Every structure is written in C-alpha cells, then in structure tokens.
C-alpha cells in the first residue's frame, strides 16, 4: 500500500509523484496497487494529477489501481472534472 502525505498541492506534487513512481517500480510484481489517501487533508487539483499519473503507471505495468480513504472534497473535485470513475475505491 502506498500512502499519500497529509498535504499534496502543486508545491509537493512533483516530489510525491517521483516517490510513488519509484515505489511502484520496486513493487511491480504485485498485481494490485492501493493508494491510501486517508491522511490527505490539504490538497488542490494537483493531488488528482498525481493519482491519475500513478493510475497510468499501474495500468502500464499491468496492475490494478484503487484508492482507499479518498476525502469527500477530493472525490467531489474528481466528479467535477469528470474523472471520478478513473479513481476506484479500494
């Protein structure tokens, strides 16, 4: 399981994404990747960009991607952007 930080805005997005992608590549034999977003409290749309990129990496490696603990406000933002179905709940 991969855990998002408590804050994920444009400022932290690049470093967070690099850390997550590196972790994915080290655990590429796992058939499923779960991202735990329950600690995420302060975020902007960059959090969605990070999640979408992690999803893309998972799919490219043949892994199933899901999210645990997605904040209601972030889920609403995903719905507003029309991408909620790309971020399945674990």
Protein Blocks (a to p, Z undefined) as FASTA:
>chain_A
ZZddfbdcfklmmmmmmmmmmmmmmmmmbmbdcddfklpmbdcfklmmmmmmmmmmmmmn
opacddehiafklmmmmmmnopmmmmccZZ
